[in-house]
Amino acid sequence: MKKIIIPLSCLALFAACGDDVVKVTEKAEVSSVKKYKDLKKCEGKVIGEMVYVSEKEQVFACTEDGWITLNGEDGEKGAAGASCSGKSLKDGSGIEVTCGDEVVGTILNGEKGESGKQGAQGKSCTASTFEDGSGILVKCDGKVVGTLKNGVDGSDGSDGTDGTSCTVKANADIKGFDIYCDGKKTGSIKNGVDGGDGTSCSVSENVELGGFDAFCNGKKVGYIKDGVAGGNGTSCSVSAVEGGAQITCGDDDPVIVADGVNGTGCTAEENAENPAFITITCGTTSANIAKAYCGKTAYDPAKDYCENVEEGRVVGVCGDLKFDLAKKFCDTRDNQVYTFMKIDGVGEVMTQNLNYYKSQMGNKTWCGGGSNNASATSTSGDCAEYGRLYTWNVAMDGASDGGLGGEVQGICPDGWHLMNYNEATRIGDNADFSATKQNAGSVVSGTYRTGADMVWLPAVYEAHASYSDVYVYKVGDAVSVYSGNRGYSVRCVKTKSK
């Protein structure tokens, strides 16, 4: 079960979920105390009560596990406020405060307070040296309060070894210098190249746009639009009904939570069909509650972003990138975004070659494109344009053969699996899918073959019985033998929930 973040308004309603269900209507009121230590002992009839603690600025609920806080996570950082300044009044009576271009008020000087009482006189202390010179004796008000002993000299440290002698010689061929240490060349320093002049840019207000236009070298290169304030959150209410409580949030259908019977507990977990909801189950009763709303659209604020409240438009977030959830998905392992399409009988299929790398793959993966670029960690250039080529072992990522219709995750992201034979057959010559080929080519022992966008179907390969690093491709009576150093592209298919 995943950790679920539930808004404060929802958590308060289910403070008793987990063991015995406590009727919400019996504990609906929230009392308050000044300090946390003032809370009642959390037991007996106190269980289910909610109390606001002033010193903590938090609401606590009494549960079987003791007092727990019901505060949610911090909201997003608000926009910077206007810059303020203070100016003394001419008559010296106070300070005039200006924020932005407006005078927002004045602060008058307070009246002079009464003089404070003189504090008690401190004790007089003296320090005298011991006759043997070993330290100092400290007395306060005639009483000995301590001694300060002289420290002991530390032993001499060991002599350090002589450092390496280094010299620098000019090298006209590289337009720089060579570095020699102990007579051996250890490196070189090339002269830097002067950078070009930067582009001059400016910003001007655009009232019609409701923001600003950006100009560089006299040309408009873009604009910045003022943000839209977020809408109010969904309000929920609870009312008692026969056998339990009815919960209503916004325009959603009411949810009935039945009273617990003989200690029947409640569970909360992410909805398998739509991660924007959590499913709460109490006994035999289940209900779905949205984690958050963007307008009237439910979404998961831990993964996605509400871009427009009025339109209810939600976009995905992948590292620093935003993307269209209907056309792309994020591989959270390295924050790369991939496109996909839906194909009848198969579901969602990647329309880009996988470009994921981890150090355990070593030199068993190459950048596609036929340029003989075997850079292991590059996510730019050929890798970014064509994706990667993987050997069978790397594609399987230690998994066993899953059969013709098996779903082997292999190196695919969580929730996706390697395309199997049945799925490849259903895709067939789908023109829309064929148009997504990246001509990544194939590779055998470092030799590239361009012009083909072949894809491993690992679920129908198996290791050769007699040789290591050799694999047999089987479909019906057709048998082909491939070297373990052969590299092909990988396209993943989204795994349907069970």
PyMOL commands that set and color helices and strands:
alter all, ss='L'
color gray80, all
select helices_A, chain A and resi 8-14+24-27+36-38+44-46+359-361+381-386+392-396+421-427+431-434+458-460
alter helices_A, ss='H'
color red, helices_A
select strands_A, chain A and resi 30-33+50-53+58-63+66-69+84-88+94-99+102-108+125-129+135-140+143-149+166-171+176-181+184-190+201-206+211-216+219-225+236-241+244-249+255-258+266-270+277-282+285-290+292-294+297-299+304-308+313-318+321-323+328-331+336-343+347-350+365-367+388-390+416-418+442-444+447-449+461-463+470-475+478-483+486-487+492-494
alter strands_A, ss='S'
color yellow, strands_A
deselect
rebuild
show_as cartoon
